[in-house]
């Protein structure tokens, strides 16, 4: 109970909760904070199939398994993603440890070289294993890294959504994420993002995000997860679709799972 | 089993697996009643993957005069889980690097890895033939002294060169971030290096026998996380790179002995990010059998270090630069050896061992540009030795036609004085290569 309280207080301090009111008059920051936490389950295990589709319709598919766990501060996740196909990427693994108060730690294990490499985590705009998702898309954008503004309400696929524009708070955040602006459509009923637009450093529309098959994965804690997510790079007309399956939450994953030991385990 | 028979057996096995996949395809794999489907999917459940590759090299890597090699390679890997507490890993390769002139000499089959990994609560014990890589620098790793490399292999990727060493490795995990590793083997295997000698030189190889006296041991403490990765290590074993000793003349020929000497290596490395830059460093202090620098056929003690960093520009253009330095203790100039026959041998030995100069400065660079969602990968790796102005450059272009089919084209270019520089010494290995690879 004490741990929970401390974690809760930490969240409040980091995201500036204290003093804001809840209900109808949510600030854009409150909405983005709720969005940030809506899929942050205690831990999760899933399988995913990532399909990359180029301009001419040619498809490539990568299958992986993923395990995540929320750290004790209740904010930062730990993630271990292991690729199981195709043959030339099988065994490649990514370990990501988020730090809301600093740069994240990201490592990649390359089975062909039998080597673990630390990646430069501030390059969050870099493509995640050749997909249209960036590392920032996978890890999640830190709420405090952006200034948020509500620009209206829109109905997306029959659901009322807040439309929020987010601007990097500093040039560093802008450069690190490779974005000048994000636009998010956040469902009013559960705060899940169903649509998004990312704008490149020159302000041009760069990528369009869509989420579907949104499921309540943890009823007790009101956690939701989109089972299909899609990112299209509109500048080159390349798309990545990720389908999650066997999504399980609160299975009791041990902290020790997120280790070099498991990163190297093929 | 003779090499050619084993090669054919392995190749046949892999072709059967390949055909079973093609014949029974995606549709058949949805069923659960066909034998072939079961065989393939069961193998997949056990982590089965494989490659068929055909390669062309315009020159070999053994410093010979031969040209034009068309090779065929089959490689399989399987990761059977023997129980909840025991994993295993097997990877084998069968290849013929000159199928147009097929014979026993140009065929080979090798077990790259074959080991069982016993999982305990806070430790792992790995027993068997295993590839172990130490060191955080890029491509040049002074602390990486455990598993041998085959520098004569006609395959294009750096990762293809290593083979396992039959050994015991024990990893103890103090925490998810901190690991202590103990390594032991009595089965030393040296690097295969591109030594080529003129007909008036008669070489003989003296490889350490497999016995307790020739044991190797190593210890490493490795830490990741908290914004800094580092390790310290100690190795007591044989130098992977062989050296040449002049024995005299017999029947008009110069007799030489190729052997590996014992060394001790104290090593350390680190990796740390500063903003958008990733920095890595690695250093090793090597003690040898010739601490006083008396014998020209044994390396002197030396300090060998690499430091550098990388940065990614425009999302997928990565540039990695490293500075490399080596200081030879008790240095003596082999050019001053009086006997002409001895001198010429020891100049070559010092060239290959990196002992021609007391202090050596080098630089390595890797430029890697990935395009079209990593479908096309253009990379160039090079090393330039400042002292004697010799260099090596290795451009390579990889293209993924599909998830399964990949093509590679590239080359290796060595330049420098043929008699007095390391890369000049390897000039005969200048080559253009191509590869078509099918993964399944």
Contacts between the chains, C-beta under 8 A, distances in Angstrom:
chain1	res1	chain2	res2	distance
A	52	B	373	5.8
A	54	B	372	7.2
A	54	B	373	7.2
A	54	B	375	7.6
A	58	B	402	7.7
A	60	B	375	7.9
A	60	B	400	7.3
A	60	B	402	7.0
A	60	B	403	5.0
A	61	B	403	6.3
A	62	B	403	7.9
A	85	B	403	7.9
A	86	B	403	4.1
A	86	B	404	6.5
A	86	B	439	6.0
A	87	B	49	4.2
A	87	B	50	6.9
A	87	B	51	6.7
A	87	B	404	7.3
A	87	B	439	3.4
A	87	B	440	5.9
A	88	B	51	7.9
A	88	B	406	6.8
A	88	B	437	8.0
A	88	B	439	5.0
A	90	B	47	7.5
A	90	B	49	5.2
A	97	B	225	6.9
A	102	B	227	7.2
A	103	B	227	7.0
A	103	B	273	6.4
A	105	B	224	7.7
A	105	B	225	5.9
A	105	B	227	7.1
A	107	B	224	6.8
A	110	B	159	7.7
A	112	B	157	6.8
A	112	B	159	3.6
A	112	B	160	8.0
A	113	B	133	6.4
A	113	B	158	7.1
A	113	B	159	4.8
A	114	B	131	5.1
A	114	B	132	7.0
A	114	B	133	4.3
A	114	B	162	7.3
A	115	B	133	5.1
A	116	B	224	7.4
A	117	B	136	7.7
A	117	B	271	7.6
A	118	B	136	7.9
A	118	B	224	7.5
A	118	B	229	5.3
A	118	B	271	4.4
A	118	B	272	7.8
A	118	B	273	6.9
A	118	B	278	6.6
A	119	B	278	7.1
A	120	B	273	5.1
A	120	B	276	6.0
A	120	B	277	6.8
A	120	B	278	4.4
A	120	B	310	7.4
A	120	B	311	7.2
A	120	B	312	6.6
A	121	B	273	6.4
A	122	B	273	7.0
A	122	B	275	5.8
A	122	B	276	5.3
A	123	B	276	6.1
A	123	B	312	5.0
A	125	B	315	6.3
A	126	B	312	6.0
A	126	B	315	5.5
A	126	B	316	7.2
A	127	B	315	6.2
A	127	B	316	6.5
A	127	B	370	7.9
A	127	B	373	6.9
A	127	B	374	7.1
A	129	B	374	7.3
A	130	B	370	7.2
A	130	B	373	4.7
A	130	B	374	3.1
A	130	B	375	7.6
A	131	B	373	6.9
A	132	B	373	7.1
A	175	B	276	7.6
A	176	B	276	7.5
A	178	B	315	6.7
A	238	B	372	7.8
A	238	B	373	5.8
A	240	B	373	8.0
A	255	B	176	6.5
A	256	B	173	7.6
A	256	B	175	7.9
A	256	B	176	5.1
A	257	B	176	8.0
A	258	B	176	6.0
A	259	B	173	6.8
A	259	B	175	7.9
A	259	B	176	3.4
A	259	B	177	7.1
A	260	B	176	7.4
A	260	B	177	7.4
A	260	B	179	6.3
A	260	B	222	7.3
A	260	B	224	5.2
A	261	B	124	7.1
A	261	B	171	7.2
A	261	B	173	5.5
A	261	B	176	7.3
A	261	B	179	7.1
A	265	B	87	7.5
A	266	B	47	6.9
A	266	B	79	5.7
A	266	B	89	6.7
